């Protein structure tokens, strides 16, 4: 892969990761509630979900999903239901920000699988990658090395962006100490998850 092609892809991937979405909402919400250190496991979950999509697309299955209305609809509505469920749970959440005890008892395994499902049930990632990857792949060169470069670049950039979102939210969390303020934030991010679910519901392949 030529250097200028790779640099162009990096710029595109940065924009993709920075764009507000369910992954960013999940990272900010966890950063506010659990702090930076404990939220790292949730970032891992997001990247596992993204890695699955990259492998899915790389294997050629993603193209089938992008072209199949039924397959896209099934994944889309699972994602919609999950995001709406997350939003409702956040609205009902009465927890407060952990400031003096950042190592809360909230199970890391729960944070991992919730974050994994946030990305795993987002078919727009698949459609985006199906549309994006071919633009940066030289059909005359071996595909696998190029896909590996694009995949590793995508995950690396998204990890750094999610760390940025989480770290910024964790710093903000130090200023949020009252239960009333936290309830408002829970409702804010609950609404954001519901909004992501609504956007996903009207998305078209």
GROMACS elastic network, one bead per residue, 0.5 to 0.9 nm:
[ bonds ]
;  ai    aj funct       b0    kb
    1     4     6  0.85884   500
    1     5     6  0.68300   500
    1     6     6  0.68046   500
    1   136     6  0.84300   500
    1   137     6  0.76596   500
    1   138     6  0.74318   500
    1   141     6  0.83545   500
    1   145     6  0.84865   500
    1   146     6  0.63782   500
    1   149     6  0.83760   500
    2     5     6  0.53286   500
    2     6     6  0.63933   500
    2     7     6  0.88095   500
    3     6     6  0.50873   500
    3     7     6  0.61587   500
    3     8     6  0.85891   500
    4     7     6  0.50733   500
    4     8     6  0.61549   500
    4     9     6  0.86154   500
    5     8     6  0.51183   500
    5     9     6  0.62664   500
    5    10     6  0.87267   500
    5   136     6  0.64378   500
    5   137     6  0.87766   500
    6     9     6  0.50114   500
    6    10     6  0.62066   500
    6    11     6  0.87874   500
    6   136     6  0.76932   500
    6   149     6  0.84412   500
    6   150     6  0.79278   500
    6   153     6  0.88790   500
    7    10     6  0.50010   500
    7    11     6  0.64149   500
    7    12     6  0.87307   500
    8    11     6  0.52694   500
    8    12     6  0.63812   500
    8    13     6  0.87103   500
    8   136     6  0.85357   500
    9    13     6  0.59989   500
    9    14     6  0.85158   500
    9   132     6  0.89289   500
    9   133     6  0.89837   500
    9   136     6  0.70318   500
    9   150     6  0.77363   500
    9   153     6  0.84961   500
    9   154     6  0.88156   500
   10    13     6  0.50687   500
   10    14     6  0.61133   500
   10    15     6  0.87049   500
   10   150     6  0.87186   500
   10   153     6  0.70540   500
   10   154     6  0.77747   500
   10   157     6  0.78576   500
   11    14     6  0.52351   500
   11    15     6  0.64831   500
   11    16     6  0.87634   500
   12    15     6  0.52879   500
   12    16     6  0.62648   500
   12    17     6  0.87880   500
   13    17     6  0.61304   500
   13    18     6  0.85155   500
   13   153     6  0.79657   500
   13   154     6  0.60530   500
   13   157     6  0.69565   500
   13   158     6  0.78282   500
   14    17     6  0.52123   500
   14    18     6  0.60402   500
   14    19     6  0.85086   500
   14   154     6  0.83082   500
   14   157     6  0.63460   500
   14   158     6  0.74017   500
   14   161     6  0.79359   500
   15    18     6  0.51680   500
   15    19     6  0.60592   500
   16    19     6  0.54388   500
   16    20     6  0.87759   500
   16   158     6  0.84326   500
   17    20     6  0.78725   500
   17    21     6  0.85237   500
   17    23     6  0.87394   500
   17    24     6  0.82344   500
   17   154     6  0.84654   500
   17   157     6  0.72369   500
   17   158     6  0.53256   500
   17   159     6  0.88037   500
   17   161     6  0.65081   500
   17   162     6  0.80899   500
   18    21     6  0.84763   500
   18    24     6  0.78641   500
   18   158     6  0.80890   500
   18   161     6  0.65932   500
   18   162     6  0.85503   500
   19    24     6  0.81113   500
   20    23     6  0.79279   500
   20    24     6  0.59436   500
   20    25     6  0.73542   500
   21    24     6  0.54081   500
   21    25     6  0.62773   500
   21    26     6  0.86259   500
   21   192     6  0.88030   500
   21   193     6  0.86756   500
   21   196     6  0.64951   500
   22    25     6  0.50391   500
   22    26     6  0.60015   500
   22    27     6  0.85926   500
   22    83     6  0.78774   500
   22   118     6  0.67087   500
   22   119     6  0.76830   500
   22   122     6  0.85350   500
   22   192     6  0.80078   500
   22   193     6  0.64349   500
   22   195     6  0.89969   500
   22   196     6  0.58958   500
   22   197     6  0.82919   500
   23    26     6  0.50520   500
   23    27     6  0.61913   500
   23    28     6  0.86605   500
   23    43     6  0.86866   500
   23    46     6  0.68247   500
   23   115     6  0.76901   500
   23   118     6  0.66529   500
   23   119     6  0.66523   500
   23   162     6  0.76977   500
   24    27     6  0.50910   500
   24    28     6  0.61270   500
   24    29     6  0.84454   500
   24   161     6  0.84498   500
   24   162     6  0.64319   500
   24   165     6  0.67822   500
   24   166     6  0.84069   500
   25    28     6  0.52337   500
   25    29     6  0.59830   500
   25    30     6  0.85166   500
   25   165     6  0.87282   500
   25   189     6  0.68428   500
   25   192     6  0.68608   500
   25   193     6  0.69641   500
   25   196     6  0.88336   500
   26    29     6  0.52057   500
   26    30     6  0.61383   500
   26    31     6  0.85064   500
   26    42     6  0.82137   500
   26    43     6  0.88914   500
   26    46     6  0.89527   500
   26   115     6  0.70659   500
   26   118     6  0.78980   500
   26   166     6  0.88603   500
   26   189     6  0.83663   500
   26   193     6  0.81025   500
   27    30     6  0.52588   500
   27    31     6  0.60025   500
   27    32     6  0.86109   500
   27    39     6  0.75192   500
   27    42     6  0.72820   500
   27    43     6  0.69428   500
   27    46     6  0.89208   500
   27   115     6  0.85602   500
   27   162     6  0.61017   500
   27   163     6  0.77990   500
   27   165     6  0.62434   500
   27   166     6  0.51622   500
   27   167     6  0.89619   500
   27   169     6  0.81880   500
   28    31     6  0.50492   500
   28    32     6  0.61808   500
   28    33     6  0.86178   500
   28   162     6  0.82516   500
   28   165     6  0.56472   500
   28   166     6  0.50634   500
   28   167     6  0.82265   500
   28   168     6  0.78095   500
   28   169     6  0.53066   500
   28   170     6  0.78853   500
   28   189     6  0.85252   500
   29    32     6  0.53125   500
   29    33     6  0.62475   500
   29    34     6  0.84486   500
   29   166     6  0.79036   500
   29   169     6  0.74296   500
   29   185     6  0.84774   500
   29   186     6  0.79510   500
   29   189     6  0.65068   500
   30    33     6  0.51065   500
   30    34     6  0.55395   500
   30    35     6  0.69911   500
   30    36     6  0.81995   500
   30    38     6  0.84934   500
   30    39     6  0.58337   500
   30    42     6  0.76987   500
   30   111     6  0.84955   500
   30   166     6  0.70504   500
   30   169     6  0.81013   500
   30   170     6  0.82072   500
   31    34     6  0.55363   500
   31    36     6  0.55365   500
   31    37     6  0.86821   500
   31    38     6  0.82839   500
   31    39     6  0.59864   500
   31    40     6  0.89409   500
   31   165     6  0.77690   500
   31   167     6  0.64825   500
   31   168     6  0.76700   500
   31   171     6  0.82402   500
   31   172     6  0.86930   500
   31   173     6  0.75308   500
   32    35     6  0.59669   500
   32    36     6  0.83624   500
   32    97     6  0.64164   500
   32    98     6  0.82580   500
   32   166     6  0.75803   500
   32   167     6  0.88139   500
   32   168     6  0.86022   500
   32   171     6  0.77586   500
   32   172     6  0.67605   500
   32   174     6  0.83471   500
   32   176     6  0.84582   500
   32   185     6  0.88293   500
   33    39     6  0.88313   500
   33    95     6  0.80429   500
   33    96     6  0.68135   500
   33    98     6  0.61236   500
   33    99     6  0.88224   500
   33   169     6  0.86539   500
   33   170     6  0.76475   500
   33   173     6  0.70502   500
   33   182     6  0.85627   500
   34    37     6  0.79748   500
   34    38     6  0.59934   500
   34    39     6  0.62190   500
   34    97     6  0.66432   500
   34    98     6  0.57942   500
   34    99     6  0.83178   500
   34   102     6  0.62562   500
   34   103     6  0.76777   500
   34   104     6  0.70991   500
   34   106     6  0.84033   500
   34   170     6  0.75871   500
   34   173     6  0.86874   500
   35    38     6  0.59901   500
   35    39     6  0.61772   500
   35    97     6  0.82002   500
   35    98     6  0.70370   500
   35    99     6  0.77835   500
   35   102     6  0.61242   500
   35   103     6  0.84463   500
   35   166     6  0.77671   500
   35   167     6  0.77298   500
   35   169     6  0.78753   500
   35   171     6  0.79574   500
   35   173     6  0.74151   500
   35   174     6  0.89705   500
   36    39     6  0.52207   500
   36    40     6  0.65311   500
   36   102     6  0.86365   500
   36   163     6  0.81439   500
   36   166     6  0.61314   500
   36   167     6  0.55687   500
   36   168     6  0.87740   500
   36   169     6  0.82295   500
   36   170     6  0.55953   500
   36   171     6  0.84344   500
   37    40     6  0.56614   500
   37    41     6  0.83034   500
   37   102     6  0.80104   500
   37   103     6  0.82440   500
   38    41     6  0.65230   500
   38    42     6  0.80928   500
   38   102     6  0.74309   500
   38   103     6  0.66899   500
   38   104     6  0.81633   500
   38   108     6  0.74595   500
   39    42     6  0.52621   500
   39    43     6  0.67161   500
   39    44     6  0.89502   500
   39   108     6  0.83864   500
   39   111     6  0.77649   500
   39   163     6  0.89488   500
   39   166     6  0.73079   500
   40    43     6  0.50977   500
   40    44     6  0.64164   500
   40    45     6  0.88064   500
   40   163     6  0.76594   500
   40   166     6  0.83994   500
   41    44     6  0.50037   500
   41    45     6  0.63909   500
   41    46     6  0.88577   500
   41   108     6  0.65653   500
   41   109     6  0.80947   500
   41   111     6  0.67453   500
   41   112     6  0.56569   500
   41   115     6  0.86401   500
   42    46     6  0.63758   500
   42    47     6  0.87546   500
   42   108     6  0.79321   500
   42   109     6  0.89070   500
   42   110     6  0.88139   500
   42   111     6  0.52930   500
   42   113     6  0.79389   500
   42   114     6  0.77031   500
   42   115     6  0.53416   500
   42   116     6  0.76381   500
   43    46     6  0.50845   500
   43    47     6  0.63238   500
   43    48     6  0.86732   500
   43   112     6  0.78855   500
   43   115     6  0.71733   500
   43   116     6  0.86407   500
   43   159     6  0.68028   500
   43   162     6  0.65709   500
   43   163     6  0.72875   500
   43   166     6  0.86653   500
   44    47     6  0.51370   500
   44    48     6  0.61711   500
   44    49     6  0.87016   500
   44   112     6  0.69790   500
   44   115     6  0.80146   500
   44   116     6  0.79036   500
   44   159     6  0.80027   500
   45    48     6  0.51211   500
   45    49     6  0.63657   500
   45    50     6  0.86836   500
   45   111     6  0.77497   500
   45   113     6  0.63094   500
   45   114     6  0.75254   500
   45   117     6  0.78987   500
   45   118     6  0.85823   500
   45   119     6  0.82136   500
   46    49     6  0.52245   500
   46    50     6  0.62583   500
   46    51     6  0.86208   500
   46   112     6  0.79916   500
   46   113     6  0.88851   500
   46   114     6  0.87451   500
   46   115     6  0.51507   500
   46   117     6  0.77976   500
   46   118     6  0.69806   500
   46   119     6  0.56589   500
   46   120     6  0.79888   500
   46   158     6  0.89751   500
   46   159     6  0.83979   500
   46   162     6  0.88445   500
   47    51     6  0.58640   500
   47    52     6  0.84383   500
   47   115     6  0.87464   500
   47   116     6  0.74803   500
   47   119     6  0.79010   500
   47   155     6  0.62570   500
   47   156     6  0.87891   500
   47   158     6  0.76044   500
   47   159     6  0.68410   500
   48    51     6  0.50104   500
   48    52     6  0.62256   500
   48    53     6  0.87592   500
   48   115     6  0.89514   500
   48   116     6  0.62633   500
   48   119     6  0.82558   500
   48   120     6  0.82502   500
   48   155     6  0.89035   500
   49    52     6  0.51903   500
   49    53     6  0.65183   500
   49    54     6  0.88483   500
   49   115     6  0.80355   500
   49   116     6  0.50408   500
   49   117     6  0.68756   500
   49   118     6  0.77133   500
   49   121     6  0.83340   500
   50    53     6  0.51064   500
   50    54     6  0.62825   500
   50    55     6  0.87403   500
   50   116     6  0.83681   500
   50   119     6  0.60728   500
   50   120     6  0.68711   500
   50   125     6  0.77636   500
   50   126     6  0.89052   500
   50   154     6  0.86121   500
   50   155     6  0.70534   500
   50   158     6  0.89027   500
   51    55     6  0.61889   500
   51    56     6  0.83625   500
   51   151     6  0.74288   500
   51   152     6  0.86615   500
   51   154     6  0.88287   500
   51   155     6  0.69417   500
   52    55     6  0.51745   500
   52    56     6  0.59219   500
   52    57     6  0.85567   500
   52   120     6  0.74239   500
   53    57     6  0.60525   500
   53    58     6  0.83694   500
   53    62     6  0.77579   500
   53   119     6  0.85635   500
   53   120     6  0.72871   500
   53   123     6  0.86044   500
   53   125     6  0.71131   500
   53   126     6  0.58230   500
   53   129     6  0.81464   500
   54    57     6  0.51698   500
   54    58     6  0.59291   500
   54    59     6  0.84995   500
   54    62     6  0.86121   500
   54   125     6  0.88275   500
   54   126     6  0.75583   500
   54   129     6  0.72785   500
   54   147     6  0.85163   500
   54   150     6  0.89091   500
   54   151     6  0.61157   500
   54   154     6  0.87283   500
   55    59     6  0.60168   500
   55    60     6  0.86548   500
   55    61     6  0.88883   500
   55    62     6  0.87985   500
   55   147     6  0.88961   500
   55   151     6  0.81127   500
   56    59     6  0.53859   500
   56    60     6  0.67020   500
   56    61     6  0.56223   500
   56    62     6  0.55518   500
   56    63     6  0.89985   500
   56   126     6  0.78978   500
   57    60     6  0.51914   500
   57    61     6  0.56778   500
   57    63     6  0.66903   500
   57   126     6  0.66463   500
   57   127     6  0.87360   500
   57   129     6  0.68952   500
   57   130     6  0.61904   500
   57   133     6  0.87023   500
   58    61     6  0.75424   500
   58    62     6  0.74879   500
   58   130     6  0.85839   500
   58   133     6  0.87058   500
   58   143     6  0.89231   500
   58   144     6  0.80866   500
   58   147     6  0.65557   500
   58   148     6  0.87892   500
   58   151     6  0.87650   500
   59    62     6  0.74479   500
   60    63     6  0.56638   500
   60    64     6  0.72719   500
   60   130     6  0.87400   500
   61    64     6  0.52647   500
   61    65     6  0.66270   500
   61    66     6  0.88567   500
   62    65     6  0.50767   500
   62    66     6  0.61883   500
   62    67     6  0.86505   500
   62   126     6  0.60307   500
   62   127     6  0.72138   500
   62   129     6  0.82432   500
   62   130     6  0.62816   500
   63    66     6  0.50442   500
   63    67     6  0.62088   500
   63    68     6  0.84963   500
   63   126     6  0.84143   500
   63   127     6  0.78331   500
   63   130     6  0.60655   500
   63   131     6  0.87921   500
   64    67     6  0.51565   500
   64    68     6  0.58573   500
   64    71     6  0.80736   500
   65    68     6  0.50808   500
   65    69     6  0.75113   500
   65    70     6  0.82309   500
   65    71     6  0.54277   500
   65    72     6  0.54929   500
   65    75     6  0.89915   500
   65   123     6  0.84705   500
   65   126     6  0.79363   500
   65   127     6  0.77898   500
   65   205     6  0.88172   500
   66    69     6  0.75363   500
   66    71     6  0.80565   500
   66    72     6  0.64974   500
   66   123     6  0.86332   500
   66   126     6  0.74653   500
   66   127     6  0.55441   500
   66   130     6  0.73247   500
   66   131     6  0.89059   500
   66   205     6  0.60035   500
   67    71     6  0.84556   500
   67    72     6  0.80043   500
   67   205     6  0.76334   500
   68    71     6  0.53718   500
   68    72     6  0.61124   500
   68    73     6  0.84478   500
   68   205     6  0.87266   500
   69    72     6  0.52064   500
   69    73     6  0.59317   500
   69    74     6  0.85948   500
   69   205     6  0.76417   500
   70    73     6  0.51110   500
   70    74     6  0.61941   500
   70    75     6  0.87891   500
   71    74     6  0.52866   500
   71    75     6  0.64425   500
   71    76     6  0.84674   500
   72    75     6  0.54121   500
   72    76     6  0.58656   500
   72    77     6  0.85838   500
   72   123     6  0.67656   500
   72   124     6  0.89932   500
   72   127     6  0.89751   500
   72   204     6  0.87556   500
   72   205     6  0.71125   500
   73    77     6  0.60161   500
   73    78     6  0.84730   500
   73   123     6  0.88306   500
   73   205     6  0.89348   500
   74    77     6  0.54902   500
   74    78     6  0.63225   500
   74    79     6  0.87009   500
   75    78     6  0.51969   500
   75    79     6  0.61966   500
   75    80     6  0.86343   500
   75   121     6  0.61467   500
   75   122     6  0.72776   500
   75   123     6  0.61031   500
   76    79     6  0.51272   500
   76    80     6  0.61464   500
   76    81     6  0.86940   500
   76   121     6  0.69859   500
   76   122     6  0.66234   500
   76   123     6  0.58180   500
   76   124     6  0.81149   500
   76   200     6  0.67424   500
   76   201     6  0.69039   500
   76   203     6  0.82790   500
   77    81     6  0.60278   500
   77    82     6  0.84274   500
   77   121     6  0.85854   500
   77   200     6  0.81604   500
   77   201     6  0.68563   500
   78    81     6  0.52227   500
   78    82     6  0.61888   500
   78    83     6  0.86830   500
   78   121     6  0.63561   500
   78   122     6  0.85684   500
   79    82     6  0.51227   500
   79    83     6  0.61145   500
   79    84     6  0.85091   500
   79   117     6  0.81971   500
   79   118     6  0.74424   500
   79   119     6  0.86684   500
   79   120     6  0.80589   500
   79   122     6  0.55811   500
   79   123     6  0.76819   500
   79   197     6  0.72173   500
   79   200     6  0.75472   500
   79   201     6  0.85591   500
   80    83     6  0.53173   500
   80    84     6  0.61280   500
   80    85     6  0.85247   500
   80   121     6  0.81131   500
   80   122     6  0.83320   500
   80   194     6  0.85769   500
   80   196     6  0.80292   500
   80   198     6  0.70381   500
   80   199     6  0.86263   500
   80   200     6  0.61497   500
   80   201     6  0.59744   500
   81    84     6  0.52143   500
   81    85     6  0.60962   500
   81    86     6  0.86581   500
   81   197     6  0.72943   500
   82    85     6  0.50180   500
   82    86     6  0.62022   500
   82    87     6  0.86102   500
   82   117     6  0.79543   500
   82   118     6  0.75792   500
   82   121     6  0.77827   500
   82   197     6  0.79220   500
   83    87     6  0.61337   500
   83    88     6  0.86615   500
   83   118     6  0.71846   500
   83   121     6  0.88853   500
   83   193     6  0.56385   500
   83   194     6  0.62472   500
   83   195     6  0.86468   500
   83   196     6  0.69404   500
   83   197     6  0.51272   500
   83   198     6  0.87606   500
   84    88     6  0.61916   500
   84    89     6  0.85625   500
   84   190     6  0.85155   500
   84   193     6  0.64886   500
   84   195     6  0.83471   500
   84   196     6  0.82847   500
   84   197     6  0.57106   500
   84   198     6  0.81555   500
   85    88     6  0.51601   500
   85    89     6  0.61524   500
   85    90     6  0.85803   500
   85   193     6  0.86222   500
   85   194     6  0.81743   500
   86    89     6  0.50859   500
   86    90     6  0.61122   500
   86    91     6  0.86247   500
   86   114     6  0.88194   500
   86   190     6  0.70221   500
   86   193     6  0.65351   500
   86   194     6  0.77619   500
   87    90     6  0.50934   500
   87    91     6  0.62180   500
   87    92     6  0.87013   500
   87   186     6  0.89432   500
   87   187     6  0.82073   500
   87   189     6  0.72440   500
   87   191     6  0.60741   500
   87   192     6  0.72526   500
   87   194     6  0.50861   500
   87   195     6  0.85674   500
   87   197     6  0.86000   500
   88    91     6  0.50747   500
   88    92     6  0.63098   500
   88    93     6  0.85843   500
   88   187     6  0.88174   500
   88   190     6  0.62896   500
   88   191     6  0.82864   500
   88   193     6  0.85335   500
   88   194     6  0.77045   500
   89    92     6  0.51257   500
   89    93     6  0.60074   500
   89   190     6  0.73118   500
   90    94     6  0.84546   500
   90   186     6  0.53725   500
   90   187     6  0.64039   500
   90   188     6  0.86624   500
   90   189     6  0.69200   500
   90   191     6  0.83264   500
   90   193     6  0.85025   500
   91    94     6  0.83395   500
   91   183     6  0.78448   500
   91   184     6  0.87575   500
   91   185     6  0.89893   500
   91   186     6  0.56698   500
   91   188     6  0.80165   500
   91   189     6  0.79568   500
   91   190     6  0.51262   500
   91   191     6  0.75857   500
   92   183     6  0.85804   500
   92   186     6  0.78969   500
   92   187     6  0.79311   500
   92   190     6  0.86116   500
   93    96     6  0.87746   500
   93   183     6  0.73109   500
   93   186     6  0.64999   500
   93   187     6  0.83318   500
   94   179     6  0.77580   500
   94   182     6  0.78434   500
   94   183     6  0.62791   500
   94   186     6  0.79734   500
   95    98     6  0.88197   500
   95   179     6  0.76495   500
   95   182     6  0.74592   500
   95   183     6  0.77936   500
   95   186     6  0.86571   500
   96    99     6  0.89715   500
   96   176     6  0.86117   500
   96   177     6  0.74471   500
   96   178     6  0.74926   500
   96   179     6  0.57322   500
   96   180     6  0.88655   500
   96   181     6  0.86811   500
   96   182     6  0.56531   500
   96   183     6  0.77321   500
   97   102     6  0.87382   500
   97   173     6  0.63933   500
   97   174     6  0.80519   500
   97   176     6  0.68589   500
   97   177     6  0.66149   500
   97   178     6  0.84276   500
   97   179     6  0.82304   500
   97   182     6  0.67538   500
   98   101     6  0.56732   500
   98   102     6  0.52286   500
   98   103     6  0.80193   500
   98   104     6  0.70237   500
   98   173     6  0.79588   500
   98   174     6  0.84707   500
   98   177     6  0.85112   500
   99   102     6  0.57006   500
   99   173     6  0.74031   500
   99   174     6  0.61786   500
   99   176     6  0.87990   500
   99   177     6  0.77804   500
  100   103     6  0.89692   500
  101   104     6  0.62050   500
  103   106     6  0.83338   500
  104   107     6  0.82641   500
  105   108     6  0.85559   500
  106   109     6  0.87913   500
  106   110     6  0.77187   500
  106   111     6  0.80142   500
  107   110     6  0.53966   500
  107   111     6  0.67553   500
  107   112     6  0.88643   500
  108   111     6  0.51053   500
  108   112     6  0.61495   500
  108   113     6  0.88093   500
  109   113     6  0.62978   500
  109   114     6  0.85379   500
  110   113     6  0.54279   500
  110   114     6  0.60444   500
  110   115     6  0.84799   500
  111   114     6  0.52838   500
  111   115     6  0.60887   500
  111   116     6  0.84401   500
  112   115     6  0.53963   500
  112   116     6  0.60518   500
  112   117     6  0.87059   500
  113   117     6  0.61206   500
  113   118     6  0.85952   500
  114   117     6  0.52542   500
  114   118     6  0.63325   500
  115   118     6  0.50085   500
  115   119     6  0.68015   500
  115   120     6  0.85239   500
  116   119     6  0.57124   500
  116   120     6  0.59165   500
  116   121     6  0.85650   500
  117   121     6  0.57075   500
  117   122     6  0.83368   500
  118   121     6  0.58571   500
  118   122     6  0.67516   500
  119   122     6  0.53102   500
  119   123     6  0.84454   500
  119   125     6  0.79109   500
  120   123     6  0.77503   500
  120   125     6  0.88414   500
  121   124     6  0.89783   500
  122   125     6  0.59862   500
  122   126     6  0.76170   500
  122   200     6  0.77830   500
  123   126     6  0.51284   500
  123   127     6  0.63612   500
  123   128     6  0.85440   500
  123   200     6  0.84997   500
  123   205     6  0.86568   500
  124   128     6  0.58664   500
  124   129     6  0.84171   500
  124   200     6  0.77515   500
  124   203     6  0.77691   500
  124   204     6  0.85939   500
  124   205     6  0.75649   500
  125   128     6  0.50310   500
  125   129     6  0.60691   500
  125   130     6  0.84588   500
  126   129     6  0.51816   500
  126   130     6  0.60227   500
  126   131     6  0.85518   500
  127   130     6  0.50315   500
  127   131     6  0.61683   500
  127   132     6  0.84670   500
  127   205     6  0.66000   500
  128   131     6  0.51889   500
  128   132     6  0.59211   500
  128   133     6  0.84831   500
  129   133     6  0.56448   500
  129   134     6  0.85668   500
  130   133     6  0.59333   500
  130   134     6  0.71684   500
  131   134     6  0.66105   500
  131   135     6  0.75193   500
  132   135     6  0.55946   500
  132   136     6  0.72810   500
  133   136     6  0.55771   500
  133   137     6  0.63997   500
  133   147     6  0.77961   500
  133   150     6  0.75693   500
  134   137     6  0.51814   500
  134   138     6  0.80360   500
  134   139     6  0.84720   500
  135   138     6  0.83387   500
  136   146     6  0.84523   500
  136   150     6  0.83968   500
  137   140     6  0.87374   500
  137   141     6  0.80452   500
  137   143     6  0.71219   500
  137   146     6  0.64263   500
  137   147     6  0.77253   500
  137   150     6  0.89334   500
  138   141     6  0.54758   500
  138   142     6  0.79618   500
  138   143     6  0.76047   500
  138   146     6  0.80763   500
  139   142     6  0.74759   500
  139   143     6  0.71874   500
  140   143     6  0.85068   500
  141   145     6  0.88980   500
  141   146     6  0.82637   500
  142   145     6  0.64645   500
  142   146     6  0.71157   500
  143   146     6  0.53195   500
  143   147     6  0.61010   500
  143   148     6  0.86637   500
  144   147     6  0.50729   500
  144   148     6  0.61401   500
  144   149     6  0.86651   500
  145   148     6  0.50978   500
  145   149     6  0.62782   500
  145   150     6  0.87068   500
  146   149     6  0.51288   500
  146   150     6  0.62113   500
  146   151     6  0.84628   500
  147   150     6  0.50821   500
  147   151     6  0.58472   500
  147   152     6  0.84277   500
  148   151     6  0.50264   500
  148   152     6  0.59649   500
  148   153     6  0.83232   500
  149   152     6  0.53602   500
  149   153     6  0.60216   500
  149   154     6  0.85309   500
  150   153     6  0.51162   500
  150   154     6  0.60643   500
  150   155     6  0.87114   500
  151   154     6  0.51311   500
  151   155     6  0.62876   500
  151   156     6  0.85341   500
  152   155     6  0.52899   500
  152   156     6  0.59941   500
  152   157     6  0.85418   500
  153   156     6  0.51743   500
  153   157     6  0.61019   500
  153   158     6  0.84871   500
  154   157     6  0.53907   500
  154   158     6  0.60934   500
  154   159     6  0.85016   500
  155   158     6  0.51465   500
  155   159     6  0.59503   500
  155   160     6  0.86175   500
  156   159     6  0.51645   500
  156   160     6  0.63417   500
  156   161     6  0.87289   500
  157   160     6  0.52049   500
  157   161     6  0.62127   500
  157   162     6  0.86326   500
  158   161     6  0.50592   500
  158   162     6  0.60621   500
  158   163     6  0.84811   500
  159   162     6  0.51897   500
  159   163     6  0.60970   500
  159   164     6  0.85784   500
  160   163     6  0.50607   500
  160   164     6  0.61891   500
  160   165     6  0.87468   500
  161   164     6  0.50014   500
  161   165     6  0.62926   500
  161   166     6  0.86156   500
  162   165     6  0.50311   500
  162   166     6  0.60244   500
  162   167     6  0.84176   500
  163   166     6  0.50704   500
  163   167     6  0.58983   500
  163   168     6  0.84460   500
  164   167     6  0.52026   500
  164   168     6  0.61268   500
  164   169     6  0.85257   500
  165   168     6  0.53333   500
  165   169     6  0.61815   500
  165   170     6  0.85975   500
  166   169     6  0.50922   500
  166   170     6  0.60034   500
  166   171     6  0.86630   500
  167   170     6  0.50020   500
  167   171     6  0.63023   500
  167   172     6  0.86611   500
  168   171     6  0.52721   500
  168   172     6  0.63707   500
  168   173     6  0.87233   500
  169   173     6  0.61501   500
  170   174     6  0.69768   500
  171   174     6  0.56095   500
  171   175     6  0.76897   500
  172   175     6  0.56074   500
  172   176     6  0.69214   500
  173   176     6  0.50415   500
  173   177     6  0.76298   500
  174   177     6  0.70454   500
  176   179     6  0.84516   500
  176   181     6  0.64156   500
  176   182     6  0.67482   500
  177   180     6  0.86604   500
  177   181     6  0.72077   500
  177   182     6  0.74289   500
  178   181     6  0.53078   500
  178   182     6  0.63913   500
  178   183     6  0.87482   500
  179   182     6  0.50405   500
  179   183     6  0.61127   500
  179   184     6  0.86554   500
  180   183     6  0.51782   500
  180   184     6  0.64220   500
  180   185     6  0.87904   500
  181   184     6  0.51584   500
  181   185     6  0.63205   500
  181   186     6  0.86782   500
  182   186     6  0.60222   500
  182   187     6  0.85231   500
  183   186     6  0.50043   500
  183   187     6  0.62292   500
  183   188     6  0.85372   500
  184   187     6  0.51308   500
  184   188     6  0.61092   500
  184   189     6  0.87564   500
  185   189     6  0.61647   500
  185   190     6  0.82000   500
  186   189     6  0.53341   500
  186   190     6  0.57763   500
  186   191     6  0.83856   500
  187   191     6  0.59326   500
  187   192     6  0.84481   500
  188   191     6  0.51873   500
  188   192     6  0.63063   500
  188   193     6  0.88678   500
  189   193     6  0.61663   500
  189   194     6  0.84505   500
  190   193     6  0.52006   500
  190   194     6  0.62588   500
  190   195     6  0.85464   500
  191   195     6  0.59743   500
  191   196     6  0.85751   500
  192   196     6  0.61728   500
  192   197     6  0.85489   500
  193   196     6  0.50306   500
  193   197     6  0.62008   500
  193   198     6  0.86161   500
  194   198     6  0.61720   500
  194   199     6  0.86779   500
  195   199     6  0.61759   500
  195   200     6  0.85171   500
  196   199     6  0.51081   500
  196   200     6  0.61082   500
  196   201     6  0.85145   500
  197   200     6  0.50706   500
  197   201     6  0.60966   500
  197   202     6  0.89152   500
  198   202     6  0.66035   500
  198   203     6  0.87294   500
  199   202     6  0.54368   500
  199   203     6  0.61778   500
  200   204     6  0.84480   500
  201   204     6  0.85680   500
